[in-house]
Amino acid sequence: MKVLGIIAEYNPFHNGHLYHLEESKRLSMADFVVCVMSGNFIQRGEPAIVNKWARAEMALFSGADLVVELPTVYAMASAEFFAFGAVKILDSLGIVDFICFGSERGSIGELEKIAEVLHQQPASFRRFLKEQLDRGLSFPAAREYALRRYFGDDSAISGDIEQIMGSSNSILGIEYLKALKRLGSHITPLTISRIGNEYNSEEITGSISSATAIRKLISDFPGRDFTSKLEKVLPPSSLAVLQREFKHGRGPVFPQNFDDIIIACARKMTAEQISSLPYVSEGLENRIKEAAGISGSFNQLIENISTKRYTRTRLQRSILSMLTGLTSTEFETFNKFGGPQYIRVLGFNPKGRQMLSMINKKATLPVIVKTANFKNSCNPLLRRMLDIESSATDMYVLGYSNPEFRKAGQEFTQNVIRVDVPAQAGCSQSPSQQL
Amino acid sequence: MKVLGIIAEYNPFHNGHLYHLEESKRLSMADFVVCVMSGNFIQRGEPAIVNKWARAEMALFSGADLVVELPTVYAMASAEFFAFGAVKILDSLGIVDFICFGSERGSIGELEKIAEVLHQQPASFRRFLKEQLDRGLSFPAAREYALRRYFGDDSAISGDIEQIMGSSNSILGIEYLKALKRLGSHITPLTISRIGNEYNSEEITGSISSATAIRKLISDFPGRDFTSKLEKVLPPSSLAVLQREFKHGRGPVFPQNFDDIIIACARKMTAEQISSLPYVSEGLENRIKEAAGISGSFNQLIENISTKRYTRTRLQRSILSMLTGLTSTEFETFNKFGGPQYIRVLGFNPKGRQMLSMINKKATLPVIVKTANFKNSCNPLLRRMLDIESSATDMYVLGYSNPEFRKAGQEFTQNVIRVDVPAQAGCSQSPSQQL
């Protein structure tokens, strides 16, 4: 009996995800699939288009048996810590055999080689990296340069470094491999080629489109006449879940829904308070404070802060931490004490339920099905991580148009999602999630 | 040469205000008129429909010669402190002879009698008041009862107490009289009867309508086809200013524009932080914190908190102090050290400029025309009061739909409004305020 682990955001779950899920199952010949999925805020520092329960439900309708949550602390972290958090959770389940990720560039061998360098950090690599950072290059650019220098002789790989490190998916793949090394995990990594258009492409073409393109389409048609276009690129069950959520006024949630809150928070916070946010240092707090004054929206704020050194996604993650309350000191503490403090179940189907009984025996972290039961956990780090999750959700729901669903505390009242049909039965069971 | 002082919010300036202004001038035979006007937030704990510079301009077009600001600390205070702040500023100008306020109930003699009791607080009155507060009555209800008991014998007034104390304008009038007593001011108070419909009436009838009715009309027609109705109840110059502001996306600003910010702030603040807000005590902080969780809008929040004891306007003032940053300790400090710390000029016409040169000689508080010059004042209370004003404006502008005007720092960059036509020339000079 084999278990496949997948790391995802499903924002929203589309045909590309379905293809990846099915190919991964075929390749790994796994009997069970568990997804670790970002919560209400995603890695690029944005709110997800619909909430995590709806997105877990989409995954369960399309082939996942169990969906667990990547806590916001790690879901909204740099690629390195996003990957670490996700791999740590998969590893902690105690039953995962494979992890399968998409990669449009680089064989697993090449990615492994790079991951090894980044994990071991040989002295010469460290020197090359420091030189470039001192020259004022952004971290990704400096790292790419240092890798090229390091692999100078190994011509087979050094020619591909630029392509590999220029792909956000390959970078994530490398980080997954690094995390497996760091944890001494026995999970076997597999890659499959991605098909369809690029991750960040904004065009809808054919049956496979990027999540970015899909979100843009929804954003461009607030009148909602996008069904015929979305039908081509989403499994029917995903479309049904999305439509139900939108109908109830629980989305679509976009970054601009948080314009007022973000600008108000940034104006109210002192530079010193801002400097306590993750990834804010070296005077960036003053830059943010100043930009808060001249910016009227989240987008303007980011544009007014970003430079070659401070990338947009990094800044968005810092700024959204104003909403969750996570500080850089807390983030360091979590990292020092093992990372994620719990395995939180978002949803399952009957096979997922079977997995849960195995997990309950083998897991190396507490398994949370009812969050309310863990409000008084004796582990202060667990309580704080759950508290941040709860704050994130209390803010996320302010992105809804329907006041009825803007209530706080849903982190503790929302039931785990149960899907009773076999995976991939599509829409035969109509989505029925209640919030 | 006589100077008339008027206390107003002009939210917006309408025919009723024009009537009051003209009647007050006629009654006092004054040569000059100075208005002390609330800033961007008003006494009932709401944002003003357009900003203070636009509202000052309306007043200058309709008969005021000089408009000075009632700092938000006092503009958004209870009737007692609103009146104290406003009267203190008029008194500090050193040139005001009369203050004239509207009152639909009670002669000035009756109001004076009540003001004297509330100012002197005779022992028997204090006892009656305490009894009722201990019974759980709201402060206004307990005060009314205690006054009735106190005047028991003086049948001429006691029969009218209920009517007088049931009118928010009479209560304000009494507070103006109390403040004059407290300050030992030489200003002579005058009252004139109000005409047209009630302060809080929501109906547009005839040529005089309440500001509430006018705001409701604007709110009900977001498509802006309200010109023909507003023409009847606003001076043409007021309508022109409003239309210009709306056209530029600087309004109309309504409480609901702050729904997201207020709910997010209330959810982010701890009960302890909330307890530092003005007028929050005796566990109200927990009530607010709890309500923040279950409320999706400012209105819902207030509805979920208010009780017989905590009136809606009192709560709105506390909640909006989250935006300005004013704490109850600071408020007490300001009151202890004289109240308003400065006289801030919002606008003037040529006669107002003449007044300013007289004021500069006689004023007992610093006169601010350029706020930026006072950022480094040696008086820490002045700096803090200006800082609160600036925070209030930085938040207020987030109520604008046009991102261009949502920039912070307008408190220090907006020029004073100069209107060059003689007062009441109406719209012959078209409003041209630039922000």
Interface residues (C-beta under 8 A of the other chain):
Chain A: N257 F258 D260 I261 I263 A264 C265 R267 K268 A292 G293 I294 S295 G296 S297 Q300 L323 G325 S391 D394 M395 V397 L398 Y400 P403 E404 F405 R406 K407 A408 G409
Chain B: N257 F258 D260 I261 I263 A264 C265 R267 K268 A292 G293 I294 S295 G296 S297 Q300 L323 G325 S391 D394 M395 V397 L398 Y400 P403 E404 F405 R406 K407 A408 G409
